[in-house]
Amino acid sequence: MSNGVVRRKAHDTPVSADEMERFFSHLFETLHEIDFHKGRSAKTIERRLRRLFHRALPDARELRILHGILADAERMARLARGQCGDR
């Protein structure tokens, strides 16, 4: 039985600082686009999300998954705006 600890394989090395910064840029742009903050401090939320993702040490595959989720959220936001604008 597993104790919940995930062991990394040699090819699952964490992404570089530049790749993380590109992800954060995409994340924060998406949060702004979907109006996530709704009057809350964007800087506080961004700082907490940075800490969370730095602790996670995502590898390249994991970061691609996260970028894909953000891209879908952006697409859905554009569709929703289009539907709201048609009324």
N, CA, C and O atoms as a Tinker XYZ file with bonds, in Angstrom:
   348  protein
     1  N      0.837000   -1.189000    0.000000    73     2
     2  CA     0.000000    0.000000    0.000000    64     1     3
     3  C      0.881000    1.252000    0.000000    63     2     4     5
     4  O      1.921000    1.285000    0.658000    81     3
     5  N      0.470000    2.251000   -0.723000    73     3     6
     6  CA     1.259000    3.475000   -0.849000    64     5     7
     7  C      1.040000    4.398000    0.343000    63     6     8     9
     8  O     -0.051000    4.457000    0.912000    81     7
     9  N      2.087000    5.108000    0.705000    73     7    10
    10  CA     1.975000    6.075000    1.806000    64     9    11
    11  C      1.635000    7.470000    1.299000    63    10    12    13
    12  O      1.698000    8.434000    2.062000    81    11
    13  N      1.272000    7.594000    0.011000    73    11    14
    14  CA     0.890000    8.884000   -0.551000    64    13    15
    15  C      2.048000    9.698000   -1.098000    63    14    16    17
    16  O      1.836000   10.776000   -1.653000    81    15
    17  N      3.269000    9.200000   -0.950000    73    15    18
    18  CA     4.441000    9.915000   -1.456000    64    17    19
    19  C      4.654000    9.519000   -2.909000    63    18    20    21
    20  O      4.755000    8.335000   -3.232000    81    19
    21  N      4.721000   10.506000   -3.771000    73    19    22
    22  CA     4.956000   10.254000   -5.187000    64    21    23
    23  C      6.438000   10.430000   -5.452000    63    22    24    25
    24  O      7.012000   11.481000   -5.166000    81    23
    25  N      7.043000    9.409000   -5.992000    73    23    26
    26  CA     8.470000    9.474000   -6.310000    64    25    27
    27  C      8.633000    9.919000   -7.760000    63    26    28    29
    28  O      7.947000    9.426000   -8.655000    81    27
    29  N      9.540000   10.848000   -7.974000    73    27    30
    30  CA     9.817000   11.333000   -9.322000    64    29    31
    31  C     10.750000   10.377000  -10.044000    63    30    32    33
    32  O     11.664000    9.801000   -9.454000    81    31
    33  N     10.499000   10.224000  -11.325000    73    31    34
    34  CA    11.407000    9.473000  -12.180000    64    33    35
    35  C     12.441000   10.458000  -12.713000    63    34    36    37
    36  O     12.225000   11.669000  -12.679000    81    35
    37  N     13.534000    9.954000  -13.190000    73    35    38
    38  CA    14.630000   10.806000  -13.664000    64    37    39
    39  C     14.164000   11.765000  -14.758000    63    38    40    41
    40  O     14.635000   12.901000  -14.819000    81    39
    41  N     13.240000   11.323000  -15.630000    73    39    42
    42  CA    12.796000   12.181000  -16.729000    64    41    43
    43  C     11.724000   13.181000  -16.297000    63    42    44    45
    44  O     11.292000   13.998000  -17.111000    81    43
    45  N     11.287000   13.138000  -15.047000    73    43    46
    46  CA    10.266000   14.049000  -14.535000    64    45    47
    47  C     10.880000   15.221000  -13.778000    63    46    48    49
    48  O     10.364000   15.618000  -12.733000    81    47
    49  N     11.952000   15.769000  -14.281000    73    47    50
    50  CA    12.613000   16.864000  -13.572000    64    49    51
    51  C     11.749000   18.120000  -13.625000    63    50    52    53
    52  O     11.071000   18.365000  -14.623000    81    51
    53  N     11.768000   18.903000  -12.575000    73    51    54
    54  CA    10.969000   20.138000  -12.559000    64    53    55
    55  C     11.362000   21.064000  -13.702000    63    54    56    57
    56  O     12.502000   21.053000  -14.167000    81    55
    57  N     10.404000   21.862000  -14.144000    73    55    58
    58  CA    10.655000   22.798000  -15.243000    64    57    59
    59  C     11.565000   23.930000  -14.775000    63    58    60    61
    60  O     11.767000   24.128000  -13.577000    81    59
    61  N     12.098000   24.655000  -15.725000    73    59    62
    62  CA    13.002000   25.765000  -15.419000    64    61    63
    63  C     12.227000   26.963000  -14.873000    63    62    64    65
    64  O     11.000000   27.016000  -14.961000    81    63
    65  N     12.953000   27.908000  -14.316000    73    63    66
    66  CA    12.344000   29.137000  -13.800000    64    65    67
    67  C     11.661000   29.913000  -14.929000    63    66    68    69
    68  O     10.593000   30.489000  -14.723000    81    67
    69  N     12.271000   29.934000  -16.121000    73    67    70
    70  CA    11.659000   30.622000  -17.265000    64    69    71
    71  C     10.332000   29.988000  -17.650000    63    70    72    73
    72  O      9.367000   30.694000  -17.944000    81    71
    73  N     10.278000   28.648000  -17.650000    73    71    74
    74  CA     9.029000   27.958000  -17.982000    64    73    75
    75  C      7.953000   28.244000  -16.934000    63    74    76    77
    76  O      6.779000   28.403000  -17.269000    81    75
    77  N      8.360000   28.309000  -15.669000    73    75    78
    78  CA     7.404000   28.636000  -14.610000    64    77    79
    79  C      6.877000   30.045000  -14.787000    63    78    80    81
    80  O      5.686000   30.288000  -14.590000    81    79
    81  N      7.746000   30.980000  -15.156000    73    79    82
    82  CA     7.306000   32.364000  -15.361000    64    81    83
    83  C      6.332000   32.473000  -16.529000    63    82    84    85
    84  O      5.369000   33.237000  -16.467000    81    83
    85  N      6.580000   31.707000  -17.603000    73    83    86
    86  CA     5.630000   31.687000  -18.722000    64    85    87
    87  C      4.280000   31.145000  -18.264000    63    86    88    89
    88  O      3.231000   31.662000  -18.648000    81    87
    89  N      4.316000   30.094000  -17.437000    73    87    90
    90  CA     3.073000   29.544000  -16.900000    64    89    91
    91  C      2.349000   30.580000  -16.034000    63    90    92    93
    92  O      1.141000   30.775000  -16.172000    81    91
    93  N      3.092000   31.243000  -15.141000    73    91    94
    94  CA     2.460000   32.236000  -14.279000    64    93    95
    95  C      1.841000   33.363000  -15.102000    63    94    96    97
    96  O      0.752000   33.837000  -14.777000    81    95
    97  N      2.513000   33.792000  -16.149000    73    95    98
    98  CA     1.973000   34.824000  -17.019000    64    97    99
    99  C      0.650000   34.359000  -17.623000    63    98   100   101
   100  O     -0.330000   35.104000  -17.628000    81    99
   101  N      0.623000   33.136000  -18.129000    73    99   102
   102  CA    -0.586000   32.568000  -18.715000    64   101   103
   103  C     -1.684000   32.450000  -17.653000    63   102   104   105
   104  O     -2.836000   32.804000  -17.906000    81   103
   105  N     -1.328000   31.957000  -16.475000    73   103   106
   106  CA    -2.286000   31.785000  -15.387000    64   105   107
   107  C     -2.910000   33.119000  -14.995000    63   106   108   109
   108  O     -4.133000   33.230000  -14.905000    81   107
   109  N     -2.080000   34.128000  -14.763000    73   107   110
   110  CA    -2.595000   35.399000  -14.281000    64   109   111
   111  C     -3.403000   36.124000  -15.352000    63   110   112   113
   112  O     -4.390000   36.790000  -15.038000    81   111
   113  N     -2.993000   36.000000  -16.619000    73   111   114
   114  CA    -3.778000   36.578000  -17.706000    64   113   115
   115  C     -5.158000   35.920000  -17.779000    63   114   116   117
   116  O     -6.172000   36.590000  -17.971000    81   115
   117  N     -5.173000   34.600000  -17.621000    73   115   118
   118  CA    -6.440000   33.863000  -17.667000    64   117   119
   119  C     -7.337000   34.242000  -16.498000    63   118   120   121
   120  O     -8.538000   34.447000  -16.676000    81   119
   121  N     -6.763000   34.338000  -15.305000    73   119   122
   122  CA    -7.566000   34.724000  -14.142000    64   121   123
   123  C     -8.185000   36.101000  -14.345000    63   122   124   125
   124  O     -9.329000   36.343000  -13.959000    81   123
   125  N     -7.421000   36.994000  -14.950000    73   123   126
   126  CA    -7.949000   38.328000  -15.247000    64   125   127
   127  C     -9.062000   38.233000  -16.296000    63   126   128   129
   128  O    -10.108000   38.869000  -16.165000    81   127
   129  N     -8.823000   37.437000  -17.330000    73   127   130
   130  CA    -9.794000   37.309000  -18.421000    64   129   131
   131  C    -11.122000   36.737000  -17.945000    63   130   132   133
   132  O    -12.176000   37.140000  -18.438000    81   131
   133  N    -11.092000   35.808000  -16.997000    73   131   134
   134  CA   -12.340000   35.207000  -16.513000    64   133   135
   135  C    -12.900000   35.960000  -15.307000    63   134   136   137
   136  O    -13.867000   35.511000  -14.692000    81   135
   137  N    -12.294000   37.107000  -14.963000    73   135   138
   138  CA   -12.735000   37.948000  -13.852000    64   137   139
   139  C    -12.763000   37.174000  -12.535000    63   138   140   141
   140  O    -13.718000   37.262000  -11.764000    81   139
   141  N    -11.714000   36.430000  -12.301000    73   139   142
   142  CA   -11.622000   35.597000  -11.098000    64   141   143
   143  C    -11.553000   36.425000   -9.819000    63   142   144   145
   144  O    -12.124000   36.037000   -8.800000    81   143
   145  N    -10.877000   37.533000   -9.862000    73   143   146
   146  CA   -10.572000   38.280000   -8.647000    64   145   147
   147  C    -11.796000   38.953000   -8.026000    63   146   148   149
   148  O    -11.913000   39.010000   -6.802000    81   147
   149  N    -12.689000   39.451000   -8.838000    73   147   150
   150  CA   -13.935000   40.057000   -8.367000    64   149   151
   151  C    -13.747000   40.973000   -7.156000    63   150   152   153
   152  O    -14.423000   40.820000   -6.138000    81   151
   153  N    -12.829000   41.919000   -7.280000    73   151   154
   154  CA   -12.613000   42.888000   -6.218000    64   153   155
   155  C    -11.601000   42.483000   -5.162000    63   154   156   157
   156  O    -11.204000   43.311000   -4.341000    81   155
   157  N    -11.174000   41.227000   -5.166000    73   155   158
   158  CA   -10.138000   40.797000   -4.210000    64   157   159
   159  C     -8.780000   41.231000   -4.737000    63   158   160   161
   160  O     -8.635000   41.558000   -5.915000    81   159
   161  N     -7.808000   41.232000   -3.877000    73   159   162
   162  CA    -6.461000   41.647000   -4.252000    64   161   163
   163  C     -5.813000   40.621000   -5.182000    63   162   164   165
   164  O     -5.527000   39.495000   -4.776000    81   163
   165  N     -5.589000   41.023000   -6.427000    73   163   166
   166  CA    -4.947000   40.130000   -7.391000    64   165   167
   167  C     -3.532000   39.780000   -6.941000    63   166   168   169
   168  O     -3.093000   38.642000   -7.111000    81   167
   169  N     -2.822000   40.738000   -6.373000    73   167   170
   170  CA    -1.431000   40.489000   -5.950000    64   169   171
   171  C     -1.352000   39.423000   -4.867000    63   170   172   173
   172  O     -0.463000   38.573000   -4.903000    81   171
   173  N     -2.265000   39.456000   -3.909000    73   171   174
   174  CA    -2.268000   38.454000   -2.837000    64   173   175
   175  C     -2.543000   37.066000   -3.399000    63   174   176   177
   176  O     -1.871000   36.097000   -3.046000    81   175
   177  N     -3.531000   36.979000   -4.271000    73   175   178
   178  CA    -3.867000   35.685000   -4.877000    64   177   179
   179  C     -2.705000   35.179000   -5.719000    63   178   180   181
   180  O     -2.362000   33.998000   -5.656000    81   179
   181  N     -2.099000   36.055000   -6.504000    73   179   182
   182  CA    -0.969000   35.656000   -7.342000    64   181   183
   183  C      0.201000   35.170000   -6.495000    63   182   184   185
   184  O      0.845000   34.178000   -6.839000    81   183
   185  N      0.479000   35.850000   -5.406000    73   183   186
   186  CA     1.578000   35.443000   -4.524000    64   185   187
   187  C      1.311000   34.051000   -3.942000    63   186   188   189
   188  O      2.217000   33.219000   -3.884000    81   187
   189  N      0.090000   33.799000   -3.518000    73   187   190
   190  CA    -0.249000   32.488000   -2.950000    64   189   191
   191  C     -0.179000   31.386000   -4.010000    63   190   192   193
   192  O      0.285000   30.280000   -3.734000    81   191
   193  N     -0.641000   31.697000   -5.218000    73   191   194
   194  CA    -0.568000   30.702000   -6.287000    64   193   195
   195  C      0.879000   30.402000   -6.674000    63   194   196   197
   196  O      1.224000   29.254000   -6.954000    81   195
   197  N      1.712000   31.421000   -6.689000    73   195   198
   198  CA     3.139000   31.189000   -6.957000    64   197   199
   199  C      3.728000   30.224000   -5.927000    63   198   200   201
   200  O      4.426000   29.276000   -6.285000    81   199
   201  N      3.444000   30.470000   -4.655000    73   199   202
   202  CA     3.968000   29.581000   -3.603000    64   201   203
   203  C      3.464000   28.156000   -3.797000    63   202   204   205
   204  O      4.228000   27.196000   -3.689000    81   203
   205  N      2.178000   28.027000   -4.083000    73   203   206
   206  CA     1.585000   26.706000   -4.282000    64   205   207
   207  C      2.271000   25.944000   -5.408000    63   206   208   209
   208  O      2.668000   24.792000   -5.231000    81   207
   209  N      2.409000   26.589000   -6.571000    73   207   210
   210  CA     2.998000   25.902000   -7.714000    64   209   211
   211  C      4.499000   25.680000   -7.552000    63   210   212   213
   212  O      5.025000   24.693000   -8.066000    81   211
   213  N      5.192000   26.556000   -6.863000    73   211   214
   214  CA     6.618000   26.309000   -6.609000    64   213   215
   215  C      6.800000   25.115000   -5.681000    63   214   216   217
   216  O      7.747000   24.347000   -5.855000    81   215
   217  N      5.929000   24.942000   -4.712000    73   215   218
   218  CA     6.012000   23.765000   -3.833000    64   217   219
   219  C      5.752000   22.486000   -4.616000    63   218   220   221
   220  O      6.340000   21.445000   -4.323000    81   219
   221  N      4.877000   22.561000   -5.605000    73   219   222
   222  CA     4.510000   21.371000   -6.387000    64   221   223
   223  C      5.646000   20.888000   -7.296000    63   222   224   225
   224  O      5.693000   19.708000   -7.643000    81   223
   225  N      6.551000   21.773000   -7.681000    73   223   226
   226  CA     7.660000   21.433000   -8.586000    64   225   227
   227  C      7.176000   20.680000   -9.833000    63   226   228   229
   228  O      7.605000   19.552000  -10.073000    81   227
   229  N      6.285000   21.295000  -10.630000    73   227   230
   230  CA     5.757000   20.573000  -11.791000    64   229   231
   231  C      6.824000   20.268000  -12.838000    63   230   232   233
   232  O      7.766000   21.035000  -13.034000    81   231
   233  N      6.650000   19.130000  -13.502000    73   231   234
   234  CA     7.533000   18.795000  -14.618000    64   233   235
   235  C      6.888000   19.303000  -15.909000    63   234   236   237
   236  O      5.799000   19.876000  -15.874000    81   235
   237  N      7.550000   19.097000  -17.035000    73   235   238
   238  CA     7.079000   19.642000  -18.313000    64   237   239
   239  C      5.706000   19.094000  -18.690000    63   238   240   241
   240  O      4.860000   19.843000  -19.179000    81   239
   241  N      5.475000   17.825000  -18.475000    73   239   242
   242  CA     4.181000   17.218000  -18.819000    64   241   243
   243  C      3.068000   17.843000  -17.973000    63   242   244   245
   244  O      1.998000   18.168000  -18.487000    81   243
   245  N      3.325000   18.007000  -16.689000    73   243   246
   246  CA     2.325000   18.606000  -15.800000    64   245   247
   247  C      2.028000   20.047000  -16.191000    63   246   248   249
   248  O      0.877000   20.482000  -16.152000    81   247
   249  N      3.064000   20.781000  -16.567000    73   247   250
   250  CA     2.864000   22.170000  -16.976000    64   249   251
   251  C      2.060000   22.255000  -18.273000    63   250   252   253
   252  O      1.244000   23.162000  -18.436000    81   251
   253  N      2.284000   21.314000  -19.198000    73   251   254
   254  CA     1.488000   21.286000  -20.434000    64   253   255
   255  C      0.015000   21.044000  -20.109000    63   254   256   257
   256  O     -0.861000   21.648000  -20.728000    81   255
   257  N     -0.262000   20.168000  -19.148000    73   255   258
   258  CA    -1.643000   19.916000  -18.735000    64   257   259
   259  C     -2.263000   21.202000  -18.191000    63   258   260   261
   260  O     -3.390000   21.551000  -18.543000    81   259
   261  N     -1.527000   21.902000  -17.335000    73   259   262
   262  CA    -2.043000   23.141000  -16.754000    64   261   263
   263  C     -2.281000   24.207000  -17.825000    63   262   264   265
   264  O     -3.293000   24.908000  -17.788000    81   263
   265  N     -1.354000   24.331000  -18.778000    73   263   266
   266  CA    -1.551000   25.276000  -19.885000    64   265   267
   267  C     -2.808000   24.903000  -20.675000    63   266   268   269
   268  O     -3.563000   25.778000  -21.098000    81   267
   269  N     -3.026000   23.611000  -20.870000    73   267   270
   270  CA    -4.220000   23.155000  -21.589000    64   269   271
   271  C     -5.503000   23.513000  -20.859000    63   270   272   273
   272  O     -6.484000   23.919000  -21.481000    81   271
   273  N     -5.499000   23.364000  -19.547000    73   271   274
   274  CA    -6.660000   23.745000  -18.741000    64   273   275
   275  C     -6.928000   25.239000  -18.886000    63   274   276   277
   276  O     -8.072000   25.656000  -19.063000    81   275
   277  N     -5.868000   26.043000  -18.812000    73   275   278
   278  CA    -6.022000   27.491000  -18.952000    64   277   279
   279  C     -6.544000   27.862000  -20.338000    63   278   280   281
   280  O     -7.402000   28.735000  -20.466000    81   279
   281  N     -6.035000   27.210000  -21.363000    73   279   282
   282  CA    -6.486000   27.491000  -22.728000    64   281   283
   283  C     -7.976000   27.174000  -22.869000    63   282   284   285
   284  O     -8.707000   27.925000  -23.515000    81   283
   285  N     -8.431000   26.078000  -22.276000    73   283   286
   286  CA    -9.848000   25.745000  -22.330000    64   285   287
   287  C    -10.685000   26.754000  -21.552000    63   286   288   289
   288  O    -11.777000   27.114000  -21.992000    81   287
   289  N    -10.197000   27.214000  -20.413000    73   287   290
   290  CA   -10.915000   28.224000  -19.637000    64   289   291
   291  C    -11.034000   29.517000  -20.445000    63   290   292   293
   292  O    -12.083000   30.162000  -20.441000    81   291
   293  N     -9.964000   29.889000  -21.131000    73   291   294
   294  CA   -10.006000   31.088000  -21.969000    64   293   295
   295  C    -11.019000   30.926000  -23.100000    63   294   296   297
   296  O    -11.778000   31.847000  -23.401000    81   295
   297  N    -11.022000   29.758000  -23.717000    73   295   298
   298  CA   -11.965000   29.490000  -24.815000    64   297   299
   299  C    -13.404000   29.555000  -24.315000    63   298   300   301
   300  O    -14.264000   30.144000  -24.970000    81   299
   301  N    -13.668000   28.955000  -23.161000    73   299   302
   302  CA   -15.022000   28.977000  -22.603000    64   301   303
   303  C    -15.441000   30.397000  -22.223000    63   302   304   305
   304  O    -16.605000   30.764000  -22.381000    81   303
   305  N    -14.499000   31.192000  -21.724000    73   303   306
   306  CA   -14.813000   32.585000  -21.380000    64   305   307
   307  C    -15.177000   33.371000  -22.639000    63   306   308   309
   308  O    -16.111000   34.173000  -22.630000    81   307
   309  N    -14.431000   33.132000  -23.726000    73   307   310
   310  CA   -14.750000   33.821000  -24.983000    64   309   311
   311  C    -16.131000   33.404000  -25.485000    63   310   312   313
   312  O    -16.908000   34.246000  -25.935000    81   311
   313  N    -16.437000   32.107000  -25.410000    73   311   314
   314  CA   -17.757000   31.633000  -25.834000    64   313   315
   315  C    -18.865000   32.246000  -24.990000    63   314   316   317
   316  O    -19.897000   32.659000  -25.519000    81   315
   317  N    -18.652000   32.304000  -23.676000    73   315   318
   318  CA   -19.666000   32.863000  -22.782000    64   317   319
   319  C    -19.884000   34.349000  -23.076000    63   318   320   321
   320  O    -21.019000   34.824000  -23.066000    81   319
   321  N    -18.816000   35.068000  -23.333000    73   319   322
   322  CA   -18.962000   36.494000  -23.668000    64   321   323
   323  C    -19.732000   36.653000  -24.970000    63   322   324   325
   324  O    -20.540000   37.571000  -25.106000    81   323
   325  N    -19.488000   35.773000  -25.919000    73   323   326
   326  CA   -20.194000   35.833000  -27.198000    64   325   327
   327  C    -21.661000   35.554000  -27.023000    63   326   328   329
   328  O    -22.493000   36.201000  -27.658000    81   327
   329  N    -21.998000   34.606000  -26.176000    73   327   330
   330  CA   -23.399000   34.277000  -25.925000    64   329   331
   331  C    -24.099000   35.407000  -25.180000    63   330   332   333
   332  O    -25.245000   35.740000  -25.481000    81   331
   333  N    -23.406000   35.996000  -24.206000    73   331   334
   334  CA   -24.001000   37.098000  -23.440000    64   333   335
   335  C    -24.192000   38.316000  -24.323000    63   334   336   337
   336  O    -25.150000   39.068000  -24.140000    81   335
   337  N    -23.294000   38.524000  -25.280000    73   335   338
   338  CA   -23.377000   39.690000  -26.155000    64   337   339
   339  C    -24.476000   39.563000  -27.195000    63   338   340   341
   340  O    -24.905000   40.568000  -27.763000    81   339
   341  N    -24.946000   38.332000  -27.460000    73   339   342
   342  CA   -25.968000   38.106000  -28.463000    64   341   343
   343  C    -27.374000   38.410000  -27.947000    63   342   344   345
   344  O    -28.315000   38.513000  -28.734000    81   343
   345  N    -27.519000   38.551000  -26.650000    73   343   346
   346  CA   -28.855000   38.752000  -26.068000    64   345   347
   347  C    -29.298000   40.173000  -26.146000    63   346   348
   348  O    -30.397000   40.502000  -25.700000    81   347
